[in-house]
Amino acid sequence: MRDHTKLRAYQLADELAVQVYDATTAFPKSEIYGLTSQMRRAAVSVPSNIVEGCARESQVEYVRFLEIAFGPLRELHYQFSLSKRLGYFNGAGLVQFEADIIEAEKVLGALVRSMRKKPEFK
């Protein structure tokens, strides 16, 4: 089994989940079952899938869960963009928050690509 806490992709995803919970507390109450819920679900799903993949014995299953984690990360990026356009995000952290999402996408994507290059996938 792999130690998920040592993965940069996990660390970024975990921090992003905390940021999403913090940021969505300021969303309108009318969004509690809408964007607030969707963004939180997506944000928690990313590190959760990385952790589950790390618990798998086979390399193929590990990579599959990393790929699954990438989906909600992209969902979160869209939901952030939509929330920003709706005026739900404001303040100095806005640019950094989007940069953190992009960095998480890049790191997770690079991890998946590097794992696919291993002999088990040839």
Summary of the structure (lengths in Angstrom):
residues: 122
radius of gyration: 15.2
end to end distance: 22.0
largest distance: 50.3
contacts: 373
relative contact order: 0.17
helix: 80%
strand: 0%
